[in-house]
Amino acid sequence: DPDCPFCPGNEGMSAEECFRIGEGAEWRVRVIKNKFPALEDQGRPVRRSETIHRSMNGVGIHQVLVESPVHNVVTAELSVPHLVDVLAAAKRQYQGAAADSRIEHVVIFKNHGAGAGTSLEHPHWQMIAMPLVPANVRTRIEEAMRYFDDIGVCVFCRMLGEELEL
């Protein structure tokens, strides 16, 4: 697609590249900075607390993982070796973000379709790494710890075991 910033030959239309698997025009997976990031990758997190109101500047990492040079492929159609490359790229970027002293929480997600918020059709994932753990995630972690304290079993291990029995 000549208008798609993720298609081969249009690399100049997207933001700065962070990493790629494959050489030159023969790339298989690319990781780029998000052109319209939710968080700014420069600076340090600054927490403010004025009376009961708290805030923090928007420091963190927002990247896009372009999973294939093919514009209209879906993840389920990727070969196993290609999918291994995609997951290796996601793992590499996750580990890099997690090693950043400013980062407390990393989320990798993939929107699929307009209903999920996809603004570009080309298959891609996003990674957002932020300097705080969101309240809903913190609550889930606390509830999992409470479950372990009450029952003596990891709730995630139990759920996995029950799902595998189905």
LODRENKE-16389 format. One record per residue: x, y, z of N, C-alpha, C in turn. Coordinates in steps of 0.001 Angstrom, whole numbers, plus 500000, padded with zeros to 6 digits. Example, Ala and Ser with C-alpha at 12.3 -4.5 7.8 and 13.67 -1.06 7.14 Angstrom:
# residues 2
REC, 513190, 494310, 507800, 512300, 495500, 507800, 513200, 496700, 507800
REC, 512850, 497750, 507080, 513670, 498940, 507140, 512900, 500030, 507870
This chain:
# residues 166
REC, 500855, 498822, 500000, 500000, 500000, 500000, 500900, 501239, 500000
REC, 500800, 502074, 498996, 501684, 503246, 498908, 501459, 504276, 500018
REC, 500314, 504197, 500707, 500018, 505156, 501774, 500293, 504596, 503171
REC, 500734, 503347, 503265, 500938, 502707, 504565, 502379, 502894, 505044
REC, 502582, 503513, 506199, 503944, 503741, 506693, 504656, 502465, 507129
REC, 503932, 501339, 507212, 504544, 500083, 507644, 504927, 499174, 506487
REC, 504521, 499504, 505270, 504837, 498671, 504113, 506282, 498894, 503647
REC, 506909, 497844, 503091, 508275, 497985, 502566, 508353, 499104, 501535
REC, 509423, 499863, 501616, 509620, 500999, 500726, 509074, 502291, 501297
REC, 508236, 502195, 502325, 507646, 503382, 502950, 508241, 503644, 504328
REC, 509361, 503031, 504641, 509948, 503150, 505971, 510160, 504602, 506387
REC, 510413, 505479, 505429, 510614, 506893, 505725, 509363, 507600, 506211
REC, 508198, 506974, 506041, 506941, 507572, 506486, 506686, 507311, 507974
REC, 507415, 506360, 508543, 507184, 506026, 509951, 508245, 506680, 510820
REC, 508087, 506563, 512113, 509019, 507164, 513068, 510339, 506382, 513071
REC, 511233, 506825, 513897, 512574, 506248, 513993, 512527, 504751, 514289
REC, 513363, 504023, 513568, 513433, 502575, 513781, 514310, 502271, 514981
REC, 513857, 501326, 515794, 514605, 500885, 516976, 515376, 499605, 516701
REC, 514787, 498738, 515871, 515322, 497389, 515720, 514628, 496722, 514538
REC, 515319, 495810, 513869, 514685, 495031, 512804, 515283, 493643, 512748
REC, 514497, 492723, 512263, 514979, 491386, 511963, 514920, 491257, 510455
REC, 516045, 490968, 509851, 516174, 490924, 508400, 516969, 492133, 507936
REC, 517660, 491962, 506848, 518544, 493015, 506353, 517872, 493889, 505296
REC, 518142, 495188, 505370, 517701, 496135, 504354, 516237, 495996, 504006
REC, 515964, 495930, 502696, 514593, 495827, 502219, 513996, 494447, 502467
REC, 514810, 493492, 502891, 514349, 492117, 503144, 513991, 491898, 504614
REC, 513553, 492941, 505304, 513202, 492796, 506715, 511965, 491912, 506867
REC, 511888, 491237, 508036, 510741, 490404, 508364, 509919, 491017, 509490
REC, 510603, 491679, 510433, 509957, 492307, 511582, 510684, 493620, 511840
REC, 509934, 494672, 512113, 510527, 495965, 512462, 509904, 496474, 513751
REC, 510731, 497120, 514576, 510228, 497820, 515759, 510585, 499282, 515575
REC, 509584, 500147, 515690, 509787, 501578, 515497, 509176, 502332, 516668
REC, 509627, 503552, 516856, 508974, 504414, 517835, 507591, 504760, 517304
REC, 506632, 504912, 518193, 505297, 505308, 517785, 505346, 506760, 517322
REC, 504817, 507021, 516154, 504840, 508379, 515599, 503992, 509345, 516426
REC, 502988, 508811, 517111, 502110, 509606, 517967, 502082, 508950, 519354
REC, 503195, 509037, 520090, 503314, 508287, 521343, 502408, 508801, 522453
REC, 501940, 507850, 523257, 501173, 508185, 524456, 502112, 508690, 525548
REC, 503393, 508298, 525459, 504397, 508673, 526456, 505644, 509189, 525750
REC, 506355, 510081, 526387, 507581, 510668, 525838, 508786, 509913, 526390
REC, 509684, 509481, 525496, 510797, 508638, 525952, 511976, 509402, 526555
REC, 511914, 510701, 526595, 512992, 511496, 527196, 512560, 512018, 528563
REC, 513519, 512114, 529467, 513244, 512690, 530778, 513040, 511636, 531849
REC, 512778, 512122, 533024, 512548, 511280, 534199, 511108, 511480, 534667
REC, 510515, 510461, 535265, 509173, 510648, 535810, 509201, 511609, 536999
REC, 508266, 512523, 537010, 508156, 513486, 538107, 506753, 513364, 538684
REC, 506695, 512979, 539942, 505406, 512847, 540626, 505098, 514160, 541338
REC, 503840, 514578, 541220, 503391, 515785, 541904, 502206, 515419, 542786
REC, 502193, 515990, 543971, 501077, 515753, 544869, 500725, 517083, 545515
REC, 499667, 517672, 545030, 499193, 518941, 545565, 497847, 518668, 546219
REC, 497785, 518844, 547494, 496624, 518461, 548303, 496311, 516982, 548018
REC, 495069, 516647, 547679, 494748, 515242, 547417, 494958, 514863, 545957
REC, 495250, 515823, 545107, 495422, 515575, 543674, 496849, 515155, 543380
REC, 496989, 514057, 542648, 498296, 513553, 542266, 498403, 513536, 540751
REC, 499632, 513704, 540267, 499848, 513624, 538821, 501291, 513215, 538553
REC, 501527, 512846, 537310, 502870, 512468, 536883, 502994, 512854, 535416
REC, 504182, 513295, 535041, 504393, 513619, 533638, 504375, 512325, 532811
REC, 504178, 512452, 531529, 504002, 511299, 530645, 505297, 510763, 530090
REC, 506151, 510245, 530954, 507428, 509678, 530531, 507287, 508167, 530409
REC, 507879, 507603, 529373, 507862, 506160, 529188, 508288, 505806, 527783
REC, 507885, 504646, 527333, 508283, 504147, 526014, 507018, 503694, 525294
REC, 506887, 504092, 524039, 505751, 503655, 523218, 506306, 503275, 521853
REC, 506295, 501983, 521562, 506846, 501474, 520314, 505809, 500659, 519559
REC, 506069, 500480, 518269, 505217, 499681, 517392, 506064, 498549, 516827
REC, 505543, 497327, 516883, 506206, 496165, 516305, 505429, 495800, 515044
REC, 506055, 495999, 513896, 505434, 495658, 512614, 505770, 494199, 512355
REC, 504763, 493337, 512394, 505026, 491901, 512423, 505345, 491279, 511076
REC, 505114, 492005, 509998, 505383, 491440, 508677, 505448, 492567, 507651
REC, 506225, 492380, 506604, 506192, 493367, 505530, 504914, 493264, 504686
REC, 504187, 492154, 504809, 502967, 491940, 504027, 501820, 492725, 504664
REC, 501197, 493575, 503881, 500196, 494519, 504385, 498935, 493855, 504926
REC, 498486, 492774, 504323, 497176, 492220, 504691, 497255, 490814, 505281
REC, 498366, 490450, 505863, 498491, 489130, 506485, 497957, 489197, 507923
REC, 497438, 488089, 508417, 497030, 488016, 509819, 497999, 487087, 510538
REC, 498121, 487282, 511827, 499103, 486542, 512618, 498960, 485035, 512423
REC, 497753, 484525, 512361, 497524, 483088, 512217, 498089, 482533, 510907
REC, 498329, 483400, 509923, 498870, 482959, 508634, 500396, 482969, 508590
REC, 501041, 483490, 509631, 502504, 483543, 509641, 503073, 482143, 509817
REC, 504228, 481910, 509202, 504911, 480632, 509400, 505416, 480576, 510842
REC, 505681, 479384, 511321, 506196, 479240, 512685, 507532, 479993, 512834
REC, 508495, 479854, 511902, 509741, 480619, 512061, 509516, 482135, 512088
REC, 508560, 482614, 511295, 508280, 484056, 511293, 507655, 484473, 512624
REC, 506740, 483665, 513130, 506122, 483964, 514418, 507169, 483950, 515525
REC, 508136, 483044, 515441, 509240, 483024, 516406, 509992, 484349, 516350
REC, 510221, 484876, 515146, 510882, 486185, 515006, 510064, 487292, 515656
REC, 508749, 487274, 515444, 507867, 488293, 516034, 507956, 488245, 517557
REC, 507839, 487047, 518113, 507883, 486913, 519573, 509262, 487243, 520125
REC, 510317, 486910, 519389, 511678, 487264, 519825, 511850, 488777, 519850
REC, 511303, 489466, 518853, 511389, 490931, 518817, 510607, 491534, 519979
REC, 509418, 490998, 520249, 508613, 491495, 521372, 509351, 491265, 522686
REC, 509934, 490092, 522852, 510679, 489780, 524082, 511875, 490709, 524237
REC, 512586, 490943, 523142, 513764, 491823, 523190, 513376, 493230, 523636
REC, 512314, 493769, 523066, 511894, 495118, 523411, 511335, 495170, 524828
REC, 510615, 494130, 525239, 510098, 494052, 526602, 511249, 494067, 527606
REC, 512242, 493218, 527370, 513378, 493148, 528295, 514143, 494471, 528333
REC, 514295, 495117, 527190, 514959, 496414, 527162, 514202, 497455, 527955
REC, 512886, 497474, 527804, 512066, 498434, 528557, 512102, 498118, 530043
REC, 512005, 496847, 530391, 511997, 496450, 531807, 513326, 496779, 532487
REC, 514406, 496822, 531725, 515718, 497149, 532294, 515898, 498652, 532532
REC, 515011, 499460, 531964, 515067, 500910, 532131, 514617, 501250, 533550
REC, 515441, 501927, 534310, 515136, 502219, 535719, 513877, 503071, 535896
REC, 513434, 503730, 534856, 512228, 504560, 534951, 510946, 503747, 534848
REC, 511055, 502523, 534367, 509879, 501729, 534000, 509471, 500777, 535119
REC, 508159, 500761, 535416, 507596, 499867, 536419, 506630, 498843, 535812
REC, 506099, 499130, 534622, 505080, 498248, 534045, 505178, 498302, 532522
REC, 505150, 497127, 531891, 505221, 497026, 530431, 504012, 496246, 529933
REC, 503373, 496767, 528901, 502232, 496105, 528284, 502502, 495985, 526789
REC, 502362, 494771, 526273, 502438, 494548, 524830, 501059, 494082, 524396
REC, 500507, 494723, 523378, 499158, 494381, 522938, 499042, 494532, 521439
REC, 497999, 493901, 520911, 497722, 493986, 519486, 496246, 494284, 519308
REC, 495949, 495388, 518653, 494577, 495696, 518268, 494338, 495041, 516916
REC, 493159, 494500, 516722, 492829, 493904, 515425, 491460, 494416, 515002
REC, 491439, 495203, 513968, 490190, 495733, 513445, 489822, 497082, 514029
REC, 488980, 497789, 513306, 488577, 499139, 513700, 487862, 499149, 515056
REC, 487093, 498118, 515355, 486375, 498046, 516620, 487300, 497987, 517824
REC, 488528, 497526, 517599, 489503, 497436, 518689, 490403, 498663, 518738
REC, 490187, 499606, 517856, 490975, 500830, 517879, 492118, 500869, 516886
REC, 492184, 499913, 515984, 493252, 499898, 514994, 493075, 501070, 514039
REC, 494122, 501866, 513901, 494058, 502991, 512974, 494734, 502657, 511649
REC, 495595, 501637, 511640, 496258, 501192, 510423, 495987, 499709, 510229
REC, 495684, 499329, 508989, 495344, 497942, 508683, 496555, 497013, 508770
REC, 497732, 497524, 508469, 498940, 496692, 508436, 499136, 496006, 509794
REC, 499449, 494713, 509830, 499557, 493996, 511114, 500686, 494527, 511994
REC, 500308, 494934, 513193, 501306, 495477, 514115, 500842, 495305, 515555
REC, 501808, 495358, 516453, 501585, 495290, 517886, 502087, 496603, 518462
REC, 501757, 496876, 519703, 502299, 498049, 520385, 502849, 497643, 521744
REC, 503842, 498383, 522183, 504375, 498206, 523526, 504360, 499567, 524207
REC, 503769, 499598, 525387, 503788, 500797, 526219, 504448, 500414, 527533
REC, 505493, 501152, 527878, 506215, 500924, 529133, 506114, 502202, 529944
REC, 505626, 502073, 531175, 505314, 503265, 531959, 505960, 503241, 533337
REC, 506072, 504408, 533960, 506755, 504498, 535247, 505890, 504182, 536465
REC, 504726, 503601, 536236, 503866, 503228, 537363, 503064, 501992, 536998
REC, 502597, 501303, 538002, 501724, 500150, 537797, 500292, 500674, 537892
REC, 499495, 500496, 536832, 498116, 500992, 536866, 497334, 500394, 538033
REC, 496395, 501163, 538557, 495629, 500752, 539735, 494915, 499417, 539519
REC, 494352, 499194, 538334, 493634, 497933, 538108, 494581, 496735, 538103
REC, 495808, 496922, 537640, 496793, 495842, 537662, 497253, 495599, 539101
REC, 497513, 496671, 539812, 497929, 496551, 541217, 496855, 495817, 542028
REC, 495586, 496121, 541788, 494488, 495459, 542494, 494475, 493963, 542188
REC, 494679, 493592, 540932, 494710, 492170, 540567, 495867, 491451, 541250
REC, 497015, 492084, 541320, 498173, 491487, 541996, 497873, 491306, 543477
REC, 497300, 492323, 544102, 496961, 492236, 545527, 495932, 491135, 545788
REC, 494948, 491003, 544907, 493934, 489950, 545063, 494558, 488568, 544876
REC, 495499, 488447, 543955, 496190, 487164, 543765, 497000, 486804, 545013
REC, 497623, 487781, 545646, 498371, 487522, 546879, 497413, 487135, 548001
REC, 496270, 487808, 548077, 495272, 487485, 549104, 494754, 486059, 548898
REC, 494513, 485671, 547653, 494053, 484321, 547340, 495078, 483297, 547830
REC, 496352, 483564, 547553, 497401, 482646, 548009, 497421, 482559, 549534
REC, 497313, 483706, 550188, 497312, 483714, 551660, 496114, 482938, 552220
REC, 494949, 483064, 551583, 493735, 482410, 552073, 493681, 480919, 551724
REC, 494084, 480562, 550501, 493889, 479206, 549983, 495192, 478402, 549982
REC, 496319, 479094, 549877, 497608, 478402, 549857, 498041, 477928, 548487
REC, 497371, 478434, 547453, 497670, 478046, 546076, 497716, 479310, 545224
REC, 498620, 479331, 544264, 498681, 480447, 543313, 497423, 480424, 542444
REC, 496672, 481517, 542413, 495422, 481570, 541658, 495672, 481383, 540160
REC, 496777, 481912, 539650, 497065, 481786, 538218, 497401, 480343, 537868
REC, 498151, 479677, 538743, 498476, 478262, 538527, 497205, 477421, 538560
REC, 496315, 477738, 539477, 495063, 476984, 539586, 494196, 477198, 538348
REC, 494081, 478453, 537895, 493282, 478739, 536701, 493849, 478004, 535493
REC, 495172, 478031, 535339, 495810, 477364, 534218, 495536, 475863, 534272
REC, 495694, 475284, 535470, 495432, 473860, 535632, 493994, 473494, 535277
REC, 493034, 474312, 535714, 491634, 474043, 535413, 491358, 474190, 533927
REC, 491955, 475173, 533279, 491748, 475355, 531842, 492350, 474212, 531046
REC, 493494, 473702, 531489, 494112, 472588, 530790, 493309, 471296, 530922
REC, 492513, 471178, 531985, 491678, 470006, 532187, 490459, 469999, 531277
REC, 490061, 471163, 530761, 488843, 471246, 529910, 489016, 470524, 528599
